[in-house]
Amino acid sequence: MQYEVHWEHRQTKEYNIHDKYATFEEALQSIYDWWELNEYKPCYVRHWTREGRTVVDYGSHHMFYYIYEIDPPSQ
């Protein structure tokens, strides 16, 4: 299993796929690392997982991160 990080801005319809990670922890940490690199401090962070997708709500009400469980490509 791999984990892919996506970001969505619901008002502007922007949608980006950031990267793939070997573990859920690495995927979640990549979000925190981006915030630190860009000196962003969310007012709160909460996340929940349902059916292979974790939603990361960080207080912006219209912007969210998603972490998807994905199968690695077959070789």
Rosetta silent file (secondary structure, phi, psi, omega in degrees, C-alpha in Angstrom):
SEQUENCE: MQYEVHWEHRQTKEYNIHDKYATFEEALQSIYDWWELNEYKPCYVRHWTREGRTVVDYGSHHMFYYIYEIDPPSQ
SCORE:     score description
SCORE:     0.000 S_00000001
   1 L     0.000  139.769  172.659    0.000    0.000    0.000 S_00000001
   2 E  -121.645  171.459 -178.170    1.148    3.553   -0.756 S_00000001
   3 E  -132.781  130.033 -176.686   -0.336    6.902    0.214 S_00000001
   4 E  -116.645  131.830 -177.448   -0.928    9.827   -2.133 S_00000001
   5 E   -99.227  127.876  177.293   -1.447   13.406   -0.917 S_00000001
   6 E  -122.017  155.832  176.115   -3.939   15.662   -2.702 S_00000001
   7 E  -133.403  139.454 -178.933   -4.992   19.251   -1.978 S_00000001
   8 E  -133.819  137.212  170.910   -8.266   20.938   -2.943 S_00000001
   9 E  -112.708  103.216 -171.556   -9.518   24.530   -2.863 S_00000001
  10 L   -66.911  -29.304 -179.264  -13.258   24.123   -3.229 S_00000001
  11 L   -73.850  -41.393 -176.808  -14.037   27.761   -4.054 S_00000001
  12 L   -95.037   -5.361 -178.803  -11.543   28.147   -6.908 S_00000001
  13 L    67.625   18.092  174.968  -11.739   24.490   -8.043 S_00000001
  14 E   -72.514  142.748  179.505   -7.941   24.155   -7.741 S_00000001
  15 E  -149.518  124.082 -178.564   -6.799   20.587   -7.234 S_00000001
  16 E  -128.576  142.701  170.955   -3.220   19.352   -6.909 S_00000001
  17 E  -103.180  122.409 -173.981   -1.655   15.956   -6.401 S_00000001
  18 E   -85.315  -61.569 -176.454    1.475   16.401   -4.301 S_00000001
  19 E  -171.430  175.862  176.633    3.323   13.095   -4.062 S_00000001
  20 E  -113.538  147.484 -177.065    3.254    9.428   -3.032 S_00000001
  21 E  -136.005  153.932 -177.689    4.640    8.056    0.227 S_00000001
  22 L   -73.815  -29.903 -178.155    5.427    4.624    1.599 S_00000001
  23 L  -130.866  158.486  176.054    3.546    5.160    4.875 S_00000001
  24 H   -61.459  -40.761 -178.039    0.556    7.121    6.100 S_00000001
  25 H   -60.803  -41.299  177.360    2.779    8.841    8.662 S_00000001
  26 H   -64.662  -40.945  179.431    5.132   10.103    5.930 S_00000001
  27 H   -62.898  -46.857  179.397    2.187   11.383    3.896 S_00000001
  28 H   -64.862  -42.222  179.742    0.724   13.244    6.874 S_00000001
  29 H   -62.632  -31.770  179.521    4.146   14.603    7.863 S_00000001
  30 H   -61.372  -33.252  177.218    4.620   15.974    4.329 S_00000001
  31 H   -67.946  -48.426  178.039    1.686   18.310    4.936 S_00000001
  32 H   -60.902  -38.553  178.711    3.148   19.549    8.220 S_00000001
  33 H   -63.382  -41.019  179.042    6.541   19.965    6.516 S_00000001
  34 H   -63.463  -43.186  178.002    5.001   22.107    3.761 S_00000001
  35 H   -60.212  -44.426 -179.953    3.307   24.299    6.367 S_00000001
  36 H   -63.456  -45.416  179.627    6.586   24.745    8.238 S_00000001
  37 H   -59.084  -35.185 -177.817    8.511   25.511    5.043 S_00000001
  38 L  -100.181   12.709  177.673    5.932   28.164    4.127 S_00000001
  39 L    52.577   41.503  178.379    5.605   29.505    7.685 S_00000001
  40 L  -102.009  133.266  178.685    1.918   28.597    7.787 S_00000001
  41 L  -124.659  102.392  179.723    0.271   27.899   11.125 S_00000001
  42 L   -66.545  150.800 -179.800   -3.243   26.432   10.877 S_00000001
  43 L   -71.474  -26.067  172.733   -5.679   27.400   13.606 S_00000001
  44 L  -162.704  162.891  175.459   -6.430   23.703   14.154 S_00000001
  45 L  -137.228  129.556  172.377   -5.870   20.349   12.465 S_00000001
  46 E  -141.934  151.148  177.845   -8.189   17.376   12.529 S_00000001
  47 E  -147.453  153.959  178.422   -8.432   14.379   10.275 S_00000001
  48 E  -145.343  152.815 -177.324  -10.623   11.353    9.794 S_00000001
  49 E  -121.182  136.046  175.149  -10.454    8.312    7.557 S_00000001
  50 E  -147.684  127.592  174.624  -13.256    6.570    5.723 S_00000001
  51 L    51.392   47.046  174.262  -13.019    3.973    2.968 S_00000001
  52 L    82.152    6.568  178.507   -9.338    4.507    2.184 S_00000001
  53 E  -128.257  127.336  174.296   -9.393    8.311    2.184 S_00000001
  54 E  -102.907  128.397  175.661   -8.214   10.532    5.015 S_00000001
  55 E   -97.732  129.963  176.658   -9.532   14.094    5.043 S_00000001
  56 E  -111.154  109.922  179.268   -7.257   16.676    6.666 S_00000001
  57 E   -99.926  121.789 -177.688   -9.230   19.722    7.791 S_00000001
  58 L  -122.576   29.166  169.680   -6.980   22.580    8.864 S_00000001
  59 L    87.857    5.838 -178.919   -9.490   25.329    9.529 S_00000001
  60 L   -91.438   -5.953  173.732   -9.748   26.981    6.123 S_00000001
  61 L    66.425  -24.461  178.704  -13.333   25.742    5.569 S_00000001
  62 L  -130.756    4.915  176.900  -12.868   25.547    1.784 S_00000001
  63 E  -127.336  134.369 -176.912   -9.394   23.998    1.501 S_00000001
  64 E  -142.503  152.245  166.783   -8.603   20.410    2.435 S_00000001
  65 E  -102.020  151.390  175.030   -5.891   17.821    2.065 S_00000001
  66 E  -130.983  137.111  173.577   -6.754   14.232    1.230 S_00000001
  67 E  -116.641  116.751 -178.335   -4.551   11.209    1.759 S_00000001
  68 E  -102.364  137.281  168.599   -5.572    8.271   -0.406 S_00000001
  69 E   -79.333  125.835  179.813   -4.530    4.667    0.078 S_00000001
  70 E  -130.704  153.401  174.990   -3.388    3.443   -3.319 S_00000001
  71 L   -84.440  134.300  176.790   -1.985    0.199   -4.631 S_00000001
  72 L   -65.986  155.330  179.611    1.540    0.505   -5.985 S_00000001
  73 L   -61.266  144.272  176.414    1.950   -0.227   -9.701 S_00000001
  74 L   -72.895  146.795  179.571    2.451   -3.873  -10.604 S_00000001
  75 L  -114.978    0.000    0.000    5.867   -4.833  -11.881 S_00000001
